[in-house]
């Protein structure tokens, strides 16, 4: 059985490296968001909105490199 993921093309080492770099940065940003959850007086609604929008942004960056062939 192949290790190929349906809807994704084979990625070069450079592309894999770029995606890993995006994931590393996303982890740092995620830690900041979680830190903000602990601060009293911070509007948690906006923290939640930021979390969602940042997730969308990092996914868009990942897709820009991976260029999946499916929806």
N, C-alpha and C positions, 0 to 999 in steps of 0.2 A: 504494500500500500504506500502511496506517495505521501510526502509531507506537504504537498501543495494545498493551499487554502483556496477554496472556490471563490472566484471573483477577484483574486489578487494575482498579479504577475510576479515573476521571479525578480527579486530586488538585487541590485549590485551591493557590494560591500560598502561603497560610499553612501548609497541610499539607506542602508541599514544603520550605518553610523549616524547619519543625519536624524533618522527617526529616534534612535537611542538618545541623541542629544536633546531632541524635543521632549522626550519622556523624562529625562533628567531635570530639565527646566520646569516641566509641569509638576514634578515632585516637590521642588523648592516652593513653587507658587502655592501648591496644595497645603504645604506646611504653614505658610503664612496665613492662608485662609483659616486653617484650624486654630492658629494662634489668636486670630481676631475673634474667634468664637468665645474665647475666654475673657475678653476685656469687657468689664461692666460699662454700660452706656453706649456701646457700639450697636448701631441699628442692625439687628440680625437679619431683617428682611433684605437689606442691601447686601449683606455678606452672602446671603443665599443667591441673590441675583448675580452677584459678581462670580460666585462659584460656578453657576451654570454657564454664564457667558465666557468665563475663562476656559471651562471644559470644552465648549464649542470652538473656541479659538485654537486650543491645542489640537483638537481633533482635525480642524481645518488644515493646520500646518502639517499634521501627519498625512492626511489625505493628499496634500499638495505634492508630497514626496512619493507616497506609495501609488498614487493614481489608480485606485481600484477600478475594475471594469464593470462593477455592478452598482446599483443604487445604494 
